[in-house]
Amino acid sequence: MIIYDRTEYNALRQQQYQAEKKRLQVELLKLQEWTMKNNKKIGIVFEGRDAAGKGSTIKRFIENMMPKSVNVIELGVPTKKQEKNWFRTWDRRLPKPGQIHFFDRSWFSRALIQPSMNYCSESQYKYFMKNVNKWERSHIENGLILIKFYLSLSKENQELRFHLRETSSLKYWKLSPNDWEAHKKWRLFTNFKDQMFIKTSTKESPWVIINSDNKMIARLNAMRYVLSSIDYHGKKKLKSKKWSKEDPSYELFLNKVHFKNLTKEQYNLLYRIKANEQ
């Protein structure tokens, strides 16, 4: 298991975040071209609790990539046939040569949300946990480059994000009654998560834990980890930069509104909302 946290990103202001995101996205295009030219297969898994930022992180990965060789895989509610043939269901959704697939939740739903919410049987859960490492290894040996991210979110920030969605005229649809039900089972989900890390984080395919309490920082960390893990053609060494933590003007943009002349307390409050809402 790998905990990946580039601490220098903690000092980023909005303009610096945009510049760093662009720098990483330029490298992601190089990675994509290398993948296509050399018929590589890359699968990038994003797991985490509801509102951890999986979809929004994937969106930033792909927003400047060429659509023809990139796919975002979301299974949704599985059919009974898919439930019974879980590994075969995902066999069909893995990338083919020259493709990069981003999984907004993955086969590991069977290790996390499904047992937490009684969406699968105990025997299905045990079968999955017993066989998933062997299944992944067979695909890795067949050329799959697999990266597994877990976006870690605090209970306090999940509640904040739920309330922000609840009161948003544009994002209210992202919150469902099931989200609150899963939130009530926080401790049970945590137990299944811990078991998943212990049993399915292997040398060939470790879990990479990224703190997503700040969505902007989580996106940059995920991008940077992918780029640092793969030796693609034309790779540029991503040297660390130094950003000052102090912003003497205490101003920021939130929902296209420019807030100026803020006190430090006001700035910290708005920054927290921004970090959870983006």
N, C-alpha and C positions, 0 to 999 in steps of 0.2 A: 504494500500500500504506500502511495506517495502523497504527501501533503504539499501542494504547490501554491506558493504565495509570494509573489514578487512585491516585497514591502515598499519599494520605491513608488509604486502606483498609488499608495495611500495619500500622496501629496498632490495628485493631479487636479487641476482646475479644468473647466469645460473645454476651453480652447486647446489645452494640452492633451486632453483625452482624445479629441477629434484628430489631432496631429499624430498621436501614437497609434490610434486605430487605423489611420490611412497607411502608416508605415508598415504595420503588420499585414494589412490587406494586400499591399503590393507583393509581399512575400507569399501570401496565400495563392495569388495568381500564378506565381512561379511554380509552387507546389502542384497546382492543378495541371499546368502545362506538362510538367514532368510526369505526372500520373497518366495523362492521356498518351503522351509520346511513348512511354515505356510499358503501357498496359498493366499498370499497377492497380491494386484494389485496396481502397482505404475505407474503413468503417469507423465512425466516431460516435460513440454512445453517450447520451446525456441522460442521467438519472438524477432523481432528487424529489423532494416533496412538492406538493402543489404550490405554485407561485415562486418556485426557486429561481426561475429565469431561464429555463431550458430553451423554450421557443425563441425568446428574445436574443439569447446568445447565438443560437443557430442563425437567426436572421442577420446578425452582424457578420458572421462568418461568410455567408453566401451573397451578401448584397452587391458585391462587385465581381463575383465569379461568373464564369460562362455557364449558362443554364444547361447546356446540352449534356454535360457529364456529371452534374450534381443533382442529387435527389434528397429530399427530406422525407423520412419514413415515419409516419404516425399510424399505428395499427387501429386505434380507436377501440370500440367494444368488440372483442373477438367473437366470431361465430362459434357454434358448438363444434364444428369440424376443426376450426383453428385451435380451440382449447384442447382437443384430444390429440392433435398432432402438432404440439407446440414447437419443437425443433424444426420440423418440416415447414411450418408456417414461416419461420425466420430464415430458413435456407433460401426460400424464394425471394427474400427481400434484401439479401446481402449484395454488395456491389459486384458487378461484372468487371472484367479487365478494362481499365481506362476510366473507371468511375470512382467518385467519392460519395458515400452515403452518410447522412447525418440522421441519427435515430433519436427522435423526441420521445423518450421512453423506448424500451427495447424488450428483448426476451427476459430481462431481469424484472419485468413487472411481476413475473411469477415468484420472484424472491422477495418482493416488497409489498406493493399495493394489493395484489391479489390475495395473499394469505392474511394481510391486515384487515381486509374488508370481507373476507369469506367468499371471494370470487372464484377460488379454486379449492379443490379438496386437499386434505392432508397428504394423501398418497401422491397427488400430482406435484405438490410442493416438494416432497421428499425425492421423487424421481428426478425432478429438475435439478435440485441441489447435488444429487449424486452424479449426474451425467453432464452438467454444463461445462465443466473444465475440459473434459475429454472432447466434447463437441466443439468448443472454441479452438482447442489445440489442433484439431483436424483441419479447420479452416485456415488457421495461421500457417500450418505446414504446407497448405495448398496456395500460399501467397498472400493471404489477407493481412493487411496492416491494420491492427485493431487498437483503438485507444478508448478507454472507458473513463468517463468523467462522472463524478458524483458532486453535484452542486449542493453545498451544505448551507442550510438556512436556519436561523434561530427561530424559536417559537414566537417570540415577540415581534420579529419582523414579518413572519408569515401572517400574523393577525393584522398587522398594519397594512400589508399588501391586500389582504382580503377586504378590509374596510375601504381602502382606496378604490378598489374595483367596484365595490358595492355602491359607492357614491358617484362613480364616474358615468357620465351619459354616453361615453364611447366604449367603455370596457366592462360594463356591468355583466355582459353576457359571458365573460370569462369565469365568473364565479357561479358555482352550482351548489345545491344542497349537499351533494356528496363531498365537496371540498371541506365543508364544516364538519361533516361526519368523520372524515379522515383526520381532521385536526384534533378531534376529541380523542382519537386513538394514537396520540403522539408517542406515548411510551411504548405501545405495542409495535408501532412502525419502527421505532428506534431499535427494539430487540431484533426484529427481522433484518434491519440494516446492518447491525453489528455482526449477525451470523453471516450475512452476505459477504462482508469484508473479510471475515476470518476464513471462509471456505472457498471463495471464488476470486480472491486477489492472488494471482500466481506470478511467477517470474516472467512467463511469456506474456501475460496480460494482467498487469496490476491495476487496481483502482487508483485513480488520481482524484484526490479530494481538493476541491476549490471552495473557499469561503465565498458565498454569494449574498451576504448581507448588504454588500454594495454591488449592484448589478453591473455597473460600468467597469469596476475593477475586475470582477469575475470574468467578463468577456475578454478583456485584454490578457488575463492570466491564461485562459483556455487557449486563445489563439497562439500565445507565445509558447505554451507547452507543446502544442502540435508541431509548430515550426522547429522547435528545438529537438524534437524526437525523430524527425525524418530527414535523411540526407538527400535532398533533391538538388537538381542541377541549378547552378546560379545562386545558391544559397548565400545570403548575406548575414554575416555575424551581427546579431542584435545586441549591440553594446548597451549597457545600462546607462540611463540618464539620471541626472539629479534635478529634482524639482523642489522649489522652496515650499515648505508647508504653510508659511504665512502669506496671507493675501491681505495686505494692509487696507485695501479699499473695501473689503467685505461686500462683494457684489456677485450675483449669479443670475443665470437664466433658468426659469422654471415655467414649463408650458408656454414658451415663447414670450414670457413676461420678464423684463429686465429689472431685477430688484437692486437698488443702489443704496449706498450709505447705511448698510445694515450694522447692527451691533453684532458682536461675536455670537451671542446667544441666538439672535434671529437667524444669522447665517447658518449656524449649526443645525437649527431646527429645519430650515428649508432644504439644506443639503441632505439631511436624512430622508426627507420626503422624496427629493429628487432621486436619491440612490435606490429607493424602493419602487419608484413609479416608472422609471425609464423602460 
